[in-house]
Amino acid sequence: MTTTHMHTDAEDTIHPTQPAPDAGPLSQAEIDRLFADRHTTQLFSDEPVDLELIERAYADLRWAPTAMNNQPLRLDVVDSPEARARLAPLMIEFNREKTERAPLTLIASYDLDWHRHMGHLAPFREGFEEDAEGKPGMREGMGRTNALIQVGYLLVALRAHGLEVGPMAGFDAAAVDAEFHADRAWKSLLVINVGHAAADDEKAQQPRQGRLDFDQAAQVL
């Protein structure tokens, strides 16, 4: 699949590489728009997803931290009916219909060869690329862990751009990799349906379920 890159000369102005002055915290209302007021979405409307929003979400999430700035997350943007027809049979039955109906789907993966970009991403680690070449176990562990961290950033970034998300782990990962990644060292982690919730379907978003309180999930030492 090919995509058109929409980079503009203004991108580095919008996303400076140097820290900006602290603008203060977000308001609680702004935070709630990303978390408390949002729901995992099961069914989406037919409204198409602007691919530029996906690229903008990625442009935002890439600034969040990963180990040594290794950035191993990779995305397949499943937009065409042909690509969706290849993916849907590889989902478990419970997730298949949701994926067939979603206007856009992302396959989130990690790249086993993430170390080959470290000369650009972390030039301060001189010689790391050569050293990591002979350590596949280290590359897999760091790649998987940090790509999952980036998936969290991705979900919030997509919400920040007005999209709803439905992440799923129910699919045949080996079959997805054989179908979509035969020519690259990408290993699939999650499939994420993206779009706008179907307003006329009560099953689009389930009622809010319980959450653990801070005291149940943390200890202060």
C-alpha positions as CSV (number, residue, x, y, z in Angstrom):
1,M,0.0,0.0,0.0
2,T,1.3,3.5,-0.8
3,T,0.3,6.7,0.9
4,T,0.9,10.3,0.1
5,H,3.1,12.1,2.6
6,M,1.6,15.5,3.4
7,H,4.6,17.1,5.1
8,T,4.7,20.9,4.8
9,D,7.5,23.3,5.5
10,A,5.4,24.6,8.4
11,E,5.6,21.2,10.2
12,D,8.8,22.0,12.1
13,T,7.3,25.3,13.1
14,I,4.2,23.6,14.4
15,H,6.3,20.9,16.1
16,P,9.5,22.6,17.3
17,T,12.4,20.5,18.1
18,Q,13.3,22.7,21.1
19,P,11.1,22.8,24.2
20,A,8.5,25.6,24.2
21,P,7.9,27.7,27.3
22,D,5.6,25.9,29.8
23,A,2.1,26.9,28.8
24,G,0.6,25.4,32.0
25,P,-1.6,22.4,32.4
26,L,-4.7,21.6,30.3
27,S,-8.0,22.4,31.9
28,Q,-9.9,19.5,33.4
29,A,-12.5,19.9,30.6
30,E,-9.7,19.5,28.0
31,I,-8.4,16.4,29.8
32,D,-11.8,14.9,30.0
33,R,-12.2,15.2,26.3
34,L,-9.3,12.8,25.9
35,F,-10.2,10.4,28.7
36,A,-13.3,10.5,30.9
37,D,-15.7,11.7,28.2
38,R,-14.6,9.2,25.6
39,H,-15.5,5.5,25.1
40,T,-14.1,2.6,23.2
41,T,-16.1,2.5,20.0
42,Q,-17.4,-0.8,18.5
43,L,-19.5,0.5,15.6
44,F,-18.8,3.5,13.4
45,S,-20.7,5.7,11.1
46,D,-20.2,5.7,7.3
47,E,-18.4,9.1,7.5
48,P,-14.9,8.6,5.9
49,V,-11.8,9.4,7.9
50,D,-9.5,12.1,6.5
51,L,-6.1,10.5,6.1
52,E,-4.5,13.8,7.0
53,L,-5.8,13.4,10.5
54,I,-4.0,10.1,10.8
55,E,-0.8,11.7,9.7
56,R,-1.3,14.6,12.0
57,A,-1.9,12.2,15.0
58,Y,1.4,10.4,14.2
59,A,3.2,13.7,13.8
60,D,2.1,14.5,17.4
61,L,2.7,11.2,19.0
62,R,6.3,10.9,17.7
63,W,7.4,13.6,20.2
64,A,6.5,11.5,23.2
65,P,9.3,9.6,24.9
66,T,10.6,6.1,24.0
67,A,13.7,4.3,25.2
68,M,16.7,6.0,23.5
69,N,14.2,7.7,21.2
70,N,13.9,4.4,19.3
71,Q,10.4,4.9,18.0
72,P,9.6,1.4,16.8
73,L,5.9,1.8,16.1
74,R,4.8,1.1,12.5
75,L,1.4,1.5,11.0
76,D,-0.5,0.0,8.1
77,V,-3.4,2.3,7.2
78,V,-6.1,0.0,5.9
79,D,-8.3,2.4,3.9
80,S,-9.2,0.7,0.7
81,P,-11.9,-2.0,0.3
82,E,-9.3,-4.3,-1.2
83,A,-7.0,-4.0,1.9
84,R,-10.0,-4.4,4.2
85,A,-11.0,-7.6,2.4
86,R,-7.5,-9.0,3.1
87,L,-7.6,-8.1,6.8
88,A,-11.2,-9.1,7.8
89,P,-10.8,-12.9,7.4
90,L,-7.8,-12.7,9.8
91,M,-9.8,-11.2,12.6
92,I,-11.6,-13.5,15.1
93,E,-15.3,-13.7,14.5
94,F,-16.2,-11.3,17.2
95,N,-14.1,-8.5,15.7
96,R,-14.6,-9.3,12.0
97,E,-17.9,-7.5,11.4
98,K,-16.7,-4.4,13.3
99,T,-13.6,-4.3,11.1
100,E,-15.6,-4.8,7.9
101,R,-17.9,-1.9,8.9
102,A,-15.2,0.6,10.2
103,P,-14.3,3.4,7.7
104,L,-10.6,3.0,8.5
105,T,-8.4,0.5,10.3
106,L,-4.8,0.7,11.6
107,I,-2.5,-2.3,12.1
108,A,-0.1,-1.2,14.8
109,S,3.2,-3.1,14.7
110,Y,6.7,-2.9,15.9
111,D,9.7,-3.0,13.7
112,L,12.4,-5.6,14.5
113,D,14.8,-3.5,12.5
114,W,14.2,-0.3,14.5
115,H,17.9,-0.1,15.3
116,R,18.7,0.8,11.7
117,H,17.3,4.2,12.2
118,M,19.3,5.0,15.4
119,G,21.9,6.9,13.6
120,H,19.2,9.5,12.9
121,L,17.1,9.1,16.0
122,A,19.9,8.8,18.6
123,P,23.3,9.9,17.0
124,F,24.7,10.3,20.6
125,R,24.7,6.4,20.8
126,E,27.6,6.0,18.4
127,G,28.0,2.4,17.2
128,F,24.7,1.3,18.6
129,E,23.3,0.2,15.3
130,E,26.2,-2.2,14.6
131,D,26.1,-3.6,18.1
132,A,22.3,-4.2,18.1
133,E,22.5,-6.0,14.8
134,G,23.8,-9.1,16.6
135,K,21.2,-8.9,19.5
136,P,17.8,-9.9,18.1
137,G,16.4,-10.7,21.5
138,M,17.2,-7.2,22.8
139,R,15.7,-5.6,19.7
140,E,12.5,-7.6,20.0
141,G,12.1,-6.8,23.6
142,M,12.7,-3.1,23.3
143,G,10.8,-2.9,20.0
144,R,7.6,-4.5,21.4
145,T,7.6,-2.6,24.7
146,N,8.2,0.8,23.2
147,A,5.8,0.3,20.4
148,L,3.1,-0.6,22.9
149,I,3.9,2.6,24.7
150,Q,3.6,4.5,21.4
151,V,0.2,2.8,20.8
152,G,-1.1,4.5,24.0
153,Y,0.1,7.8,22.6
154,L,-1.5,7.0,19.3
155,L,-5.0,6.4,20.8
156,V,-4.9,9.7,22.7
157,A,-3.6,11.6,19.6
158,L,-6.4,10.2,17.5
159,R,-8.9,11.3,20.1
160,A,-7.3,14.7,20.2
161,H,-8.0,15.1,16.5
162,G,-11.7,14.3,17.0
163,L,-11.7,10.6,16.1
164,E,-13.0,7.6,18.0
165,V,-11.0,4.4,18.4
166,G,-11.6,0.7,18.9
167,P,-8.4,-1.2,19.6
168,M,-8.5,-5.0,19.4
169,A,-6.1,-7.8,20.0
170,G,-8.3,-10.6,18.6
171,F,-6.7,-11.5,15.3
172,D,-4.2,-14.0,13.9
173,A,-1.0,-12.0,14.2
174,A,1.1,-14.5,12.3
175,A,-1.3,-14.5,9.4
176,V,-1.5,-10.6,9.4
177,D,2.3,-10.4,9.2
178,A,2.4,-13.0,6.4
179,E,-0.3,-11.0,4.5
180,F,0.9,-7.4,5.1
181,H,4.5,-7.6,6.2
182,A,6.1,-10.3,4.1
183,D,8.6,-7.8,2.7
184,R,9.6,-6.2,6.1
185,A,10.4,-7.0,9.7
186,W,7.2,-5.6,11.2
187,K,5.4,-7.6,13.9
188,S,1.7,-6.8,14.5
189,L,0.5,-5.9,18.0
190,L,-3.0,-4.5,17.7
191,V,-5.7,-3.7,15.2
192,I,-7.4,-0.3,15.7
193,N,-10.7,0.7,14.1
194,V,-10.9,4.4,13.7
195,G,-13.8,6.8,12.7
196,H,-16.8,8.5,14.2
197,A,-19.3,6.6,16.4
198,A,-22.6,5.5,14.8
199,A,-24.9,7.8,16.6
200,D,-28.1,5.8,15.7
201,D,-26.8,2.5,17.2
202,E,-26.9,1.9,20.9
203,K,-24.2,-0.8,20.5
204,A,-21.7,1.7,19.1
205,Q,-20.4,2.5,22.6
206,Q,-21.0,0.4,25.7
207,P,-22.0,2.0,29.0
208,R,-19.1,3.1,31.2
209,Q,-17.6,0.2,33.1
210,G,-15.8,0.4,36.5
211,R,-12.3,1.8,37.0
212,L,-9.8,1.3,39.8
213,D,-9.1,4.2,42.1
214,F,-5.6,5.6,42.6
215,D,-5.3,3.9,46.0
216,Q,-6.2,0.5,44.4
217,A,-3.7,0.9,41.6
218,A,-0.7,2.6,43.2
219,Q,1.4,2.6,46.3
220,V,3.3,5.7,47.5
221,L,6.7,4.7,48.9
